Amino acid sequence: MKLALSGGKIITPFEIIQEGVILIEKSIIKSAGKLDEISIPKDFEIIDVKGKIVCPGFIDIHCHGGNGISFNEDLPEKFLNYSQWVSSIGVTSFLMTIVPTTFEETIKKLKDIIKIFKFSNYIAEPLGIHLEGPFLNPKEHGAIDSEWIRNPGQTILPLTSIISKSLGIEISSNFPALLIIDFSIKITPS
């Protein structure tokens, strides 16, 4: 697919081009510049974006859902609806955030969510899962219910095992983060 986005205001990391054109080939930006300085090849489909702003998509690195969809409560099948909605407001990728509940419910939710990474028809792409906890300071846990806070040493191995097996990843037995976790268990907040 060859596209030319023509006539819009283009925002790049370096400048704002008032009446610009972006040439896209196979989903890759080949060139961008002022409309009067770039010639559009005849085999490109021209999309008139005059009066519009064209800029890089946003990445939402902490979202619990939106538009009536909750990553904690809804089934993964609904996440495609979230992807379609969020892309309409400029987000191209997102990190799904789930808050801890019981350990069993958190594990079930992780297993459910991991299944959706096999889908390929997302408009905005899910990048991964952000577990908001359960490894939090019991004295500084914010809105997270204290009964759901876990000691990393008790639960990190089952979590990494589930995630790694689901994604086909092998976790090394000398997993260096375990040393840091073991050390952090011994630290008390000042």
N, CA and C atoms as an extended XYZ file, in Angstrom:
570
Properties=species:S:1:pos:R:3:atomname:S:1:resname:S:1:resid:I:1 pbc="F F F"
N         0.846       -1.175        0.000 N   MET     1
C         0.000        0.000        0.000 CA  MET     1
C         0.896        1.243        0.000 C   MET     1
N         0.596        2.165       -0.863 N   LYS     2
C         1.350        3.409       -0.979 CA  LYS     2
C         0.384        4.567       -0.778 C   LYS     2
N         0.658        5.363        0.253 N   LEU     3
C        -0.231        6.471        0.600 CA  LEU     3
C         0.531        7.787        0.643 C   LEU     3
N        -0.175        8.854        0.295 N   ALA     4
C         0.346       10.209        0.458 CA  ALA     4
C        -0.676       10.984        1.282 C   ALA     4
N        -0.284       11.369        2.490 N   LEU     5
C        -1.136       12.223        3.328 CA  LEU     5
C        -0.783       13.652        2.947 C   LEU     5
N        -1.706       14.346        2.337 N   SER     6
C        -1.378       15.609        1.684 CA  SER     6
C        -2.149       16.796        2.241 C   SER     6
N        -1.411       17.888        2.516 N   GLY     7
C        -2.024       19.165        2.847 CA  GLY     7
C        -2.197       19.479        4.317 C   GLY     7
N        -1.915       18.554        5.197 N   GLY     8
C        -2.133       18.789        6.626 CA  GLY     8
C        -0.949       19.434        7.324 C   GLY     8
N        -1.175       19.809        8.578 N   LYS     9
C        -0.101       20.319        9.425 CA  LYS     9
C         0.612       19.093       10.000 C   LYS     9
N         1.904       18.964        9.712 N   ILE    10
C         2.674       17.802       10.141 CA  ILE    10
C         3.562       18.194       11.317 C   ILE    10
N         3.443       17.449       12.381 N   ILE    11
C         4.280       17.690       13.559 CA  ILE    11
C         5.323       16.587       13.620 C   ILE    11
N         6.583       16.981       13.557 N   THR    12
C         7.690       16.027       13.669 CA  THR    12
C         8.455       16.350       14.953 C   THR    12
N         9.389       15.502       15.337 N   PRO    13
C        10.196       15.835       16.519 CA  PRO    13
C        11.052       17.092       16.328 C   PRO    13
N        11.204       17.528       15.068 N   PHE    14
C        12.126       18.620       14.778 CA  PHE    14
C        11.465       19.916       14.319 C   PHE    14
N        10.270       19.806       13.744 N   GLU    15
C         9.627       21.000       13.198 CA  GLU    15
C         8.132       20.775       12.994 C   GLU    15
N         7.443       21.876       12.730 N   ILE    16
C         6.034       21.819       12.349 CA  ILE    16
C         5.949       22.308       10.907 C   ILE    16
N         5.408       21.465       10.056 N   ILE    17
C         5.277       21.787        8.639 CA  ILE    17
C         3.813       22.142        8.392 C   ILE    17
N         3.565       23.382        7.978 N   GLN    18
C         2.183       23.876        7.861 CA  GLN    18
C         1.375       23.156        6.791 C   GLN    18
N         1.828       23.126        5.588 N   GLU    19
C         1.134       22.396        4.522 CA  GLU    19
C         2.101       21.351        4.014 C   GLU    19
N         1.953       20.149        4.562 N   GLY    20
C         2.937       19.126        4.270 CA  GLY    20
C         2.374       17.914        3.570 C   GLY    20
N         3.285       17.012        3.298 N   VAL    21
C         2.923       15.730        2.701 CA  VAL    21
C         3.791       14.652        3.346 C   VAL    21
N         3.182       13.513        3.583 N   ILE    22
C         3.910       12.353        4.100 CA  ILE    22
C         3.694       11.214        3.114 C   ILE    22
N         4.793       10.623        2.648 N   LEU    23
C         4.714        9.474        1.753 CA  LEU    23
C         4.945        8.209        2.569 C   LEU    23
N         3.986        7.288        2.487 N   ILE    24
C         4.033        6.052        3.267 CA  ILE    24
C         3.974        4.871        2.307 C   ILE    24
N         4.916        3.954        2.490 N   GLU    25
C         4.951        2.760        1.655 CA  GLU    25
C         5.113        1.535        2.541 C   GLU    25
N         4.174        0.599        2.440 N   LYS    26
C         4.170       -0.618        3.270 CA  LYS    26
C         4.276       -0.274        4.749 C   LYS    26
N         3.480        0.688        5.183 N   SER    27
C         3.400        1.136        6.588 CA  SER    27
C         4.664        1.819        7.092 C   SER    27
N         5.557        2.191        6.209 N   ILE    28
C         6.793        2.877        6.598 CA  ILE    28
C         6.799        4.267        5.973 C   ILE    28
N         7.076        5.286        6.798 N   ILE    29
C         7.177        6.654        6.286 CA  ILE    29
C         8.463        6.756        5.474 C   ILE    29
N         8.313        7.058        4.197 N   LYS    30
C         9.468        7.174        3.304 CA  LYS    30
C        10.001        8.601        3.263 C   LYS    30
N         9.088        9.580        3.342 N   SER    31
C         9.527       10.976        3.377 CA  SER    31
C         8.392       11.854        3.875 C   SER    31
N         8.793       13.007        4.377 N   ALA    32
C         7.831       14.002        4.854 CA  ALA    32
C         8.437       15.371        4.618 C   ALA    32
N         7.608       16.303        4.228 N   GLY    33
C         8.108       17.648        3.992 CA  GLY    33
C         7.000       18.561        3.507 C   GLY    33
N         7.426       19.733        3.029 N   LYS    34
C         6.460       20.712        2.528 CA  LYS    34
C         5.838       20.203        1.233 C   LYS    34
N         4.557       20.474        1.099 N   LEU    35
C         3.792       20.001       -0.055 CA  LEU    35
C         4.410       20.462       -1.372 C   LEU    35
N         4.943       21.685       -1.395 N   ASP    36
C         5.515       22.200       -2.646 CA  ASP    36
C         6.954       21.734       -2.882 C   ASP    36
N         7.518       20.955       -1.945 N   GLU    37
C         8.900       20.484       -2.106 CA  GLU    37
C         9.003       18.978       -2.361 C   GLU    37
N         7.920       18.248       -2.157 N   ILE    38
C         7.947       16.794       -2.358 CA  ILE    38
C         6.941       16.442       -3.444 C   ILE    38
N         7.415       15.724       -4.454 N   SER    39
C         6.478       15.299       -5.502 CA  SER    39
C         5.893       13.936       -5.126 C   SER    39
N         4.605       13.820       -5.338 N   ILE    40
C         3.893       12.584       -5.001 CA  ILE    40
C         3.922       11.673       -6.227 C   ILE    40
N         4.518       10.484       -6.087 N   PRO    41
C         4.539        9.554       -7.226 CA  PRO    41
C         3.122        9.180       -7.671 C   PRO    41
N         2.973        8.884       -8.955 N   LYS    42
C         1.654        8.607       -9.527 CA  LYS    42
C         0.999        7.355       -8.953 C   LYS    42
N         1.792        6.409       -8.458 N   ASP    43
C         1.204        5.166       -7.956 CA  ASP    43
C         0.801        5.248       -6.478 C   ASP    43
N         0.846        6.444       -5.886 N   PHE    44
C         0.442        6.637       -4.487 CA  PHE    44
C        -1.009        7.094       -4.421 C   PHE    44
N        -1.765        6.519       -3.494 N   GLU    45
C        -3.126        6.981       -3.232 CA  GLU    45
C        -3.024        8.252       -2.392 C   GLU    45
N        -3.669        9.317       -2.815 N   ILE    46
C        -3.598       10.594       -2.104 CA  ILE    46
C        -4.786       10.720       -1.159 C   ILE    46
N        -4.481       10.990        0.096 N   ILE    47
C        -5.515       11.242        1.100 CA  ILE    47
C        -5.382       12.702        1.509 C   ILE    47
N        -6.440       13.467        1.271 N   ASP    48
C        -6.434       14.892        1.599 CA  ASP    48
C        -6.632       15.067        3.107 C   ASP    48
N        -5.622       15.616        3.768 N   VAL    49
C        -5.706       15.855        5.220 CA  VAL    49
C        -5.635       17.353        5.523 C   VAL    49
N        -5.989       18.167        4.539 N   LYS    50
C        -5.979       19.620        4.731 CA  LYS    50
C        -6.875       19.985        5.914 C   LYS    50
N        -6.373       20.857        6.780 N   GLY    51
C        -7.110       21.258        7.970 CA  GLY    51
C        -6.944       20.292        9.138 C   GLY    51
N        -6.187       19.235        8.936 N   LYS    52
C        -5.960       18.232        9.986 CA  LYS    52
C        -4.522       18.333       10.498 C   LYS    52
N        -4.314       17.781       11.678 N   ILE    53
C        -2.968       17.687       12.253 CA  ILE    53
C        -2.517       16.242       12.137 C   ILE    53
N        -1.326       16.033       11.602 N   VAL    54
C        -0.755       14.694       11.470 CA  VAL    54
C         0.481       14.645       12.364 C   VAL    54
N         0.460       13.725       13.311 N   CYS    55
C         1.586       13.624       14.249 CA  CYS    55
C         1.787       12.165       14.645 C   CYS    55
N         2.916       11.859       15.288 N   PRO    56
C         3.118       10.481       15.755 CA  PRO    56
C         2.022       10.090       16.735 C   PRO    56
N         1.683        8.815       16.749 N   GLY    57
C         0.660        8.324       17.666 CA  GLY    57
C         1.147        8.330       19.101 C   GLY    57
N         0.210        8.382       20.015 N   PHE    58
C         0.536        8.381       21.436 CA  PHE    58
C         0.667        6.949       21.941 C   PHE    58
N         1.490        6.774       22.962 N   ILE    59
C         1.642        5.491       23.641 CA  ILE    59
C         1.154        5.686       25.065 C   ILE    59
N         0.118        4.966       25.441 N   ASP    60
C        -0.430        5.059       26.797 CA  ASP    60
C         0.235        3.977       27.642 C   ASP    60
N         1.104        4.395       28.555 N   ILE    61
C         1.873        3.414       29.329 CA  ILE    61
C         1.215        3.015       30.641 C   ILE    61
N         0.026        3.560       30.919 N   HIS    62
C        -0.670        3.194       32.161 CA  HIS    62
C        -2.164        3.407       31.961 C   HIS    62
N        -2.850        2.367       31.527 N   CYS    63
C        -4.297        2.506       31.347 CA  CYS    63
C        -5.008        1.280       31.905 C   CYS    63
N        -6.095        1.538       32.595 N   HIS    64
C        -6.910        0.475       33.187 CA  HIS    64
C        -8.057        0.091       32.262 C   HIS    64
N        -8.170        0.781       31.144 N   GLY    65
C        -9.261        0.575       30.202 CA  GLY    65
C        -9.852        1.922       29.843 C   GLY    65
N       -11.035        1.904       29.307 N   GLY    66
C       -11.710        3.137       28.935 CA  GLY    66
C       -12.896        2.831       28.043 C   GLY    66
N       -13.725        3.834       27.839 N   ASN    67
C       -14.904        3.698       26.988 CA  ASN    67
C       -15.786        2.523       27.437 C   ASN    67
N       -15.901        2.363       28.762 N   GLY    68
C       -16.748        1.314       29.322 CA  GLY    68
C       -16.087       -0.048       29.449 C   GLY    68
N       -14.787       -0.130       29.161 N   ILE    69
C       -14.072       -1.411       29.223 CA  ILE    69
C       -13.014       -1.343       30.314 C   ILE    69
N       -12.985       -2.355       31.162 N   SER    70
C       -12.003       -2.440       32.247 CA  SER    70
C       -11.136       -3.674       32.038 C   SER    70
N        -9.817       -3.491       32.043 N   PHE    71
C        -8.920       -4.637       31.885 CA  PHE    71
C        -9.015       -5.590       33.070 C   PHE    71
N        -9.401       -5.081       34.224 N   ASN    72
C        -9.548       -5.939       35.401 CA  ASN    72
C       -10.841       -6.752       35.368 C   ASN    72
N       -11.887       -6.185       34.800 N   GLU    73
C       -13.206       -6.805       34.939 CA  GLU    73
C       -13.737       -7.459       33.670 C   GLU    73
N       -13.362       -6.963       32.510 N   ASP    74
C       -13.951       -7.477       31.278 CA  ASP    74
C       -13.157       -8.641       30.704 C   ASP    74
N       -13.795       -9.359       29.814 N   LEU    75
C       -13.153      -10.473       29.128 CA  LEU    75
C       -12.223       -9.940       28.046 C   LEU    75
N       -11.135      -10.655       27.781 N   PRO    76
C       -10.187      -10.196       26.765 CA  PRO    76
C       -10.809       -9.953       25.392 C   PRO    76
N       -11.901      -10.641       25.083 N   GLU    77
C       -12.547      -10.437       23.786 CA  GLU    77
C       -13.006       -8.985       23.607 C   GLU    77
N       -13.282       -8.288       24.702 N   LYS    78
C       -13.721       -6.886       24.624 CA  LYS    78
C       -12.549       -5.932       24.381 C   LYS    78
N       -11.325       -6.411       24.569 N   PHE    79
C       -10.172       -5.522       24.454 CA  PHE    79
C        -9.974       -5.028       23.028 C   PHE    79
N       -10.454       -5.788       22.044 N   LEU    80
C       -10.389       -5.317       20.665 CA  LEU    80
C       -11.229       -4.054       20.508 C   LEU    80
N       -12.381       -3.999       21.190 N   ASN    81
C       -13.214       -2.784       21.168 CA  ASN    81
C       -12.452       -1.609       21.767 C   ASN    81
N       -11.711       -1.865       22.848 N   TYR    82
C       -10.900       -0.804       23.457 CA  TYR    82
C        -9.854       -0.326       22.453 C   TYR    82
N        -9.194       -1.266       21.802 N   SER    83
C        -8.159       -0.927       20.826 CA  SER    83
C        -8.721       -0.051       19.711 C   SER    83
N        -9.904       -0.386       19.232 N   GLN    84
C       -10.525        0.416       18.174 CA  GLN    84
C       -10.867        1.811       18.683 C   GLN    84
N       -11.426        1.889       19.891 N   TRP    85
C       -11.807        3.193       20.437 CA  TRP    85
C       -10.583        4.067       20.682 C   TRP    85
N        -9.576        3.522       21.351 N   VAL    86
C        -8.429        4.338       21.740 CA  VAL    86
C        -7.652        4.824       20.507 C   VAL    86
N        -7.677        4.037       19.435 N   SER    87
C        -6.995        4.491       18.216 CA  SER    87
C        -7.693        5.715       17.625 C   SER    87
N        -8.982        5.858       17.886 N   SER    88
C        -9.721        7.012       17.361 CA  SER    88
C        -9.348        8.313       18.062 C   SER    88
N        -8.655        8.221       19.201 N   ILE    89
C        -8.225        9.435       19.908 CA  ILE    89
C        -6.704        9.603       19.866 C   ILE    89
N        -6.057        8.902       18.925 N   GLY    90
C        -4.637        9.139       18.673 CA  GLY    90
C        -3.662        8.200       19.350 C   GLY    90
N        -4.148        7.185       20.052 N   VAL    91
C        -3.248        6.242       20.726 CA  VAL    91
C        -2.959        5.086       19.773 C   VAL    91
N        -1.675        4.789       19.572 N   THR    92
C        -1.296        3.707       18.664 CA  THR    92
C        -0.886        2.440       19.402 C   THR    92
N        -0.535        2.568       20.683 N   SER    93
C        -0.194        1.391       21.485 CA  SER    93
C        -0.409        1.712       22.958 C   SER    93
N        -0.595        0.656       23.747 N   PHE    94
C        -0.927        0.867       25.157 CA  PHE    94
C        -0.434       -0.289       26.007 C   PHE    94
N        -0.218        0.009       27.269 N   LEU    95
C         0.194       -0.986       28.253 CA  LEU    95
C        -0.987       -1.194       29.193 C   LEU    95
N        -1.548       -2.393       29.179 N   MET    96
C        -2.722       -2.692       30.006 CA  MET    96
C        -2.313       -2.771       31.472 C   MET    96
N        -2.974       -2.000       32.312 N   THR    97
C        -2.683       -1.999       33.744 CA  THR    97
C        -3.807       -2.709       34.470 C   THR    97
N        -3.422       -3.677       35.301 N   ILE    98
C        -4.419       -4.325       36.149 CA  ILE    98
C        -3.985       -4.176       37.599 C   ILE    98
N        -4.974       -3.971       38.449 N   VAL    99
C        -4.686       -3.861       39.884 CA  VAL    99
C        -4.856       -5.237       40.501 C   VAL    99
N        -4.100       -5.514       41.553 N   PRO   100
C        -4.196       -6.837       42.158 CA  PRO   100
C        -5.511       -7.029       42.901 C   PRO   100
N        -5.965       -8.248       42.881 N   THR   101
C        -7.073       -8.666       43.734 CA  THR   101
C        -6.511       -9.863       44.495 C   THR   101
N        -7.256      -10.912       44.628 N   THR   102
C        -6.662      -12.090       45.260 CA  THR   102
C        -5.591      -12.633       44.322 C   THR   102
N        -4.665      -13.383       44.864 N   PHE   103
C        -3.595      -13.949       44.048 CA  PHE   103
C        -4.183      -14.820       42.937 C   PHE   103
N        -5.173      -15.623       43.267 N   GLU   104
C        -5.788      -16.524       42.290 CA  GLU   104
C        -6.465      -15.737       41.165 C   GLU   104
N        -7.182      -14.667       41.518 N   GLU   105
C        -7.852      -13.855       40.500 CA  GLU   105
C        -6.838      -13.134       39.617 C   GLU   105
N        -5.750      -12.667       40.216 N   THR   106
C        -4.705      -11.993       39.443 CA  THR   106
C        -4.082      -12.967       38.446 C   THR   106
N        -3.778      -14.179       38.887 N   ILE   107
C        -3.204      -15.192       37.998 CA  ILE   107
C        -4.176      -15.505       36.856 C   ILE   107
N        -5.454      -15.673       37.165 N   LYS   108
C        -6.458      -15.966       36.135 CA  LYS   108
C        -6.527      -14.825       35.123 C   LYS   108
N        -6.528      -13.588       35.615 N   LYS   109
C        -6.602      -12.432       34.722 CA  LYS   109
C        -5.362      -12.376       33.827 C   LYS   109
N        -4.188      -12.640       34.391 N   LEU   110
C        -2.967      -12.656       33.579 CA  LEU   110
C        -3.069      -13.698       32.470 C   LEU   110
N        -3.517      -14.894       32.819 N   LYS   111
C        -3.649      -15.957       31.814 CA  LYS   111
C        -4.630      -15.544       30.718 C   LYS   111
N        -5.744      -14.922       31.107 N   ASP   112
C        -6.735      -14.467       30.125 CA  ASP   112
C        -6.152      -13.404       29.198 C   ASP   112
N        -5.465      -12.436       29.791 N   ILE   113
C        -4.925      -11.331       28.997 CA  ILE   113
C        -3.826      -11.810       28.062 C   ILE   113
N        -2.980      -12.712       28.538 N   ILE   114
C        -1.872      -13.187       27.709 CA  ILE   114
C        -2.397      -13.817       26.416 C   ILE   114
N        -3.567      -14.428       26.464 N   LYS   115
C        -4.151      -15.049       25.266 CA  LYS   115
C        -4.362      -14.035       24.144 C   LYS   115
N        -4.671      -12.793       24.489 N   ILE   116
C        -5.004      -11.816       23.450 CA  ILE   116
C        -3.799      -11.367       22.642 C   ILE   116
N        -2.595      -11.612       23.139 N   PHE   117
C        -1.417      -11.190       22.389 CA  PHE   117
C        -1.230      -12.019       21.125 C   PHE   117
N        -1.989      -13.088       20.998 N   LYS   118
C        -1.921      -13.906       19.788 CA  LYS   118
C        -2.802      -13.326       18.677 C   LYS   118
N        -3.699      -12.402       19.035 N   PHE   119
C        -4.555      -11.774       18.029 CA  PHE   119
C        -3.708      -10.789       17.225 C   PHE   119
N        -4.065      -10.590       15.979 N   SER   120
C        -3.278       -9.664       15.166 CA  SER   120
C        -4.111       -8.528       14.589 C   SER   120
N        -5.385       -8.479       14.934 N   ASN   121
C        -6.239       -7.479       14.298 CA  ASN   121
C        -6.476       -6.254       15.179 C   ASN   121
N        -5.500       -5.907       15.995 N   TYR   122
C        -5.616       -4.705       16.808 CA  TYR   122
C        -5.265       -3.491       15.970 C   TYR   122
N        -5.975       -2.405       16.219 N   ILE   123
C        -5.632       -1.143       15.571 CA  ILE   123
C        -4.570       -0.459       16.423 C   ILE   123
N        -4.888       -0.214       17.696 N   ALA   124
C        -3.871        0.225       18.654 CA  ALA   124
C        -3.339       -1.052       19.301 C   ALA   124
N        -2.035       -1.174       19.368 N   GLU   125
C        -1.406       -2.430       19.774 CA  GLU   125
C        -1.196       -2.534       21.281 C   GLU   125
N        -1.640       -3.637       21.897 N   PRO   126
C        -1.312       -3.848       23.309 CA  PRO   126
C         0.158       -4.244       23.422 C   PRO   126
N         0.924       -3.495       24.215 N   LEU   127
C         2.360       -3.737       24.334 CA  LEU   127
C         2.706       -4.749       25.414 C   LEU   127
N         1.850       -4.868       26.402 N   GLY   128
C         2.138       -5.769       27.508 CA  GLY   128
C         1.189       -5.505       28.656 C   GLY   128
N         1.571       -6.031       29.809 N   ILE   129
C         0.740       -5.913       31.005 CA  ILE   129
C         1.552       -5.243       32.099 C   ILE   129
N         0.953       -4.250       32.720 N   HIS   130
C         1.561       -3.614       33.886 CA  HIS   130
C         0.769       -4.063       35.104 C   HIS   130
N         1.410       -4.818       35.979 N   LEU   131
C         0.773       -5.217       37.235 CA  LEU   131
C         0.979       -4.098       38.234 C   LEU   131
N        -0.087       -3.448       38.611 N   GLU   132
C         0.009       -2.379       39.608 CA  GLU   132
C        -0.001       -3.055       40.976 C   GLU   132
N         1.157       -3.490       41.386 N   GLY   133
C         1.262       -4.352       42.547 CA  GLY   133
C         1.356       -5.772       42.031 C   GLY   133
N         1.274       -6.768       42.839 N   PRO   134
C         0.921       -6.761       44.255 CA  PRO   134
C         2.106       -6.512       45.183 C   PRO   134
N         3.284       -6.208       44.588 N   PHE   135
C         4.483       -6.028       45.408 CA  PHE   135
C         4.657       -4.558       45.763 C   PHE   135
N         3.942       -4.110       46.792 N   LEU   136
C         3.955       -2.708       47.198 CA  LEU   136
C         4.350       -2.593       48.659 C   LEU   136
N         4.835       -1.420       49.009 N   ASN   137
C         5.145       -1.129       50.405 CA  ASN   137
C         3.831       -1.124       51.181 C   ASN   137
N         3.702       -1.958       52.206 N   PRO   138
C         2.440       -2.015       52.955 CA  PRO   138
C         2.049       -0.687       53.599 C   PRO   138
N         3.027        0.202       53.789 N   LYS   139
C         2.729        1.498       54.405 CA  LYS   139
C         2.464        2.591       53.368 C   LYS   139
N         2.785        2.331       52.122 N   GLU   140
C         2.645        3.336       51.055 CA  GLU   140
C         1.974        2.706       49.835 C   GLU   140
N         0.774        2.183       49.986 N   HIS   141
C         0.149        1.437       48.899 CA  HIS   141
C        -0.940        2.196       48.155 C   HIS   141
N        -1.155        3.454       48.497 N   GLY   142
C        -2.146        4.253       47.777 CA  GLY   142
C        -3.528        3.640       47.822 C   GLY   142
N        -4.176        3.545       46.662 N   ALA   143
C        -5.557        3.059       46.596 CA  ALA   143
C        -5.667        1.535       46.563 C   ALA   143
N        -4.536        0.853       46.523 N   ILE   144
C        -4.558       -0.612       46.468 CA  ILE   144
C        -4.938       -1.167       47.836 C   ILE   144
N        -5.899       -2.067       47.862 N   ASP   145
C        -6.350       -2.689       49.109 CA  ASP   145
C        -5.182       -3.447       49.746 C   ASP   145
N        -4.912       -3.180       51.018 N   SER   146
C        -3.750       -3.776       51.689 CA  SER   146
C        -3.823       -5.300       51.759 C   SER   146
N        -5.014       -5.874       51.708 N   GLU   147
C        -5.106       -7.335       51.773 CA  GLU   147
C        -4.572       -8.004       50.502 C   GLU   147
N        -4.412       -7.225       49.419 N   TRP   148
C        -3.932       -7.796       48.167 CA  TRP   148
C        -2.427       -7.620       47.972 C   TRP   148
N        -1.763       -6.966       48.895 N   ILE   149
C        -0.320       -6.759       48.791 CA  ILE   149
C         0.387       -8.074       49.109 C   ILE   149
N         1.409       -8.384       48.324 N   ARG   150
C         2.145       -9.636       48.487 CA  ARG   150
C         3.628       -9.358       48.699 C   ARG   150
N         4.270      -10.284       49.357 N   ASN   151
C         5.714      -10.283       49.510 CA  ASN   151
C         6.291      -10.874       48.222 C   ASN   151
N         7.228      -10.187       47.568 N   PRO   152
C         7.742      -10.699       46.293 CA  PRO   152
C         8.310      -12.110       46.392 C   PRO   152
N         8.971      -12.403       47.480 N   GLY   153
C         9.569      -13.725       47.620 CA  GLY   153
C         8.547      -14.843       47.607 C   GLY   153
N         7.317      -14.556       47.985 N   GLN   154
C         6.281      -15.587       48.044 CA  GLN   154
C         5.639      -15.851       46.685 C   GLN   154
N         5.631      -14.866       45.824 N   THR   155
C         4.809      -15.012       44.615 CA  THR   155
C         5.514      -14.733       43.298 C   THR   155
N         6.734      -14.261       43.300 N   ILE   156
C         7.356      -13.892       42.023 CA  ILE   156
C         7.590      -15.100       41.124 C   ILE   156
N         7.991      -16.223       41.680 N   LEU   157
C         8.253      -17.388       40.833 CA  LEU   157
C         6.996      -17.933       40.163 C   LEU   157
N         5.867      -18.074       40.886 N   PRO   158
C         4.657      -18.517       40.172 CA  PRO   158
C         4.243      -17.545       39.061 C   PRO   158
N         4.372      -16.244       39.298 N   LEU   159
C         3.999      -15.262       38.273 CA  LEU   159
C         4.903      -15.371       37.053 C   LEU   159
N         6.215      -15.421       37.272 N   THR   160
C         7.130      -15.502       36.131 CA  THR   160
C         6.950      -16.814       35.390 C   THR   160
N         6.641      -17.869       36.103 N   SER   161
C         6.418      -19.165       35.466 CA  SER   161
C         5.200      -19.117       34.546 C   SER   161
N         4.108      -18.547       35.024 N   ILE   162
C         2.877      -18.456       34.220 CA  ILE   162
C         3.110      -17.599       32.982 C   ILE   162
N         3.718      -16.444       33.185 N   ILE   163
C         3.934      -15.530       32.067 CA  ILE   163
C         4.888      -16.146       31.051 C   ILE   163
N         5.994      -16.708       31.533 N   SER   164
C         6.984      -17.257       30.603 CA  SER   164
C         6.427      -18.444       29.821 C   SER   164
N         5.696      -19.344       30.481 N   LYS   165
C         5.126      -20.499       29.774 CA  LYS   165
C         4.082      -20.055       28.760 C   LYS   165
N         3.290      -19.060       29.108 N   SER   166
C         2.248      -18.584       28.197 CA  SER   166
C         2.835      -17.958       26.946 C   SER   166
N         3.964      -17.304       27.092 N   LEU   167
C         4.577      -16.615       25.956 CA  LEU   167
C         5.694      -17.419       25.309 C   LEU   167
N         5.954      -18.625       25.839 N   GLY   168
C         7.017      -19.455       25.283 CA  GLY   168
C         8.404      -18.948       25.623 C   GLY   168
N         8.553      -18.325       26.787 N   ILE   169
C         9.845      -17.788       27.223 CA  ILE   169
C        10.387      -18.678       28.329 C   ILE   169
N        11.671      -18.924       28.300 N   GLU   170
C        12.312      -19.711       29.354 CA  GLU   170
C        12.980      -18.747       30.332 C   GLU   170
N        12.671      -18.873       31.616 N   ILE   171
C        13.297      -18.038       32.639 CA  ILE   171
C        14.532      -18.761       33.156 C   ILE   171
N        15.653      -18.082       33.129 N   SER   172
C        16.908      -18.667       33.599 CA  SER   172
C        16.846      -18.936       35.095 C   SER   172
N        17.473      -20.020       35.511 N   SER   173
C        17.475      -20.353       36.938 CA  SER   173
C        18.302      -19.358       37.742 C   SER   173
N        19.202      -18.655       37.097 N   ASN   174
C        19.968      -17.631       37.816 CA  ASN   174
C        19.399      -16.244       37.533 C   ASN   174
N        18.087      -16.168       37.480 N   PHE   175
C        17.310      -14.949       37.246 CA  PHE   175
C        17.816      -13.844       38.174 C   PHE   175
N        18.601      -12.865       37.679 N   PRO   176
C        19.230      -11.871       38.558 CA  PRO   176
C        18.250      -11.020       39.351 C   PRO   176
N        17.051      -10.826       38.831 N   ALA   177
C        16.082      -10.010       39.570 CA  ALA   177
C        15.707      -10.653       40.898 C   ALA   177
N        15.802      -11.969       40.979 N   LEU   178
C        15.459      -12.638       42.239 CA  LEU   178
C        16.391      -12.205       43.366 C   LEU   178
N        17.653      -11.946       43.037 N   LEU   179
C        18.593      -11.464       44.057 CA  LEU   179
C        18.175      -10.088       44.562 C   LEU   179
N        17.746       -9.235       43.651 N   ILE   180
C        17.296       -7.896       44.034 CA  ILE   180
C        16.026       -7.992       44.869 C   ILE   180
N        15.122       -8.851       44.453 N   ILE   181
C        13.875       -9.031       45.208 CA  ILE   181
C        14.175       -9.550       46.602 C   ILE   181
N        15.054      -10.540       46.686 N   ASP   182
C        15.416      -11.101       47.988 CA  ASP   182
C        16.008      -10.016       48.888 C   ASP   182
N        16.861       -9.162       48.304 N   PHE   183
C        17.457       -8.072       49.072 CA  PHE   183
C        16.394       -7.067       49.505 C   PHE   183
N        15.459       -6.745       48.585 N   SER   184
C        14.445       -5.725       48.891 CA  SER   184
C        13.489       -6.168       49.989 C   SER   184
N        13.300       -7.465       50.142 N   ILE   185
C        12.425       -7.970       51.197 CA  ILE   185
C        12.971       -7.583       52.566 C   ILE   185
N        14.294       -7.495       52.653 N   LYS   186
C        14.943       -7.210       53.934 CA  LYS   186
C        14.988       -5.716       54.249 C   LYS   186
N        14.651       -4.875       53.275 N   ILE   187
C        14.684       -3.425       53.477 CA  ILE   187
C        13.367       -2.972       54.094 C   ILE   187
N        13.460       -2.109       55.075 N   THR   188
C        12.246       -1.539       55.669 CA  THR   188
C        12.184       -0.061       55.319 C   THR   188
N        11.001        0.472       55.089 N   PRO   189
C        10.892        1.893       54.735 CA  PRO   189
C        11.323        2.783       55.891 C   PRO   189
N        11.946        3.902       55.546 N   SER   190
C        12.403        4.826       56.599 CA  SER   190
C        11.378        5.890       56.877 C   SER   190
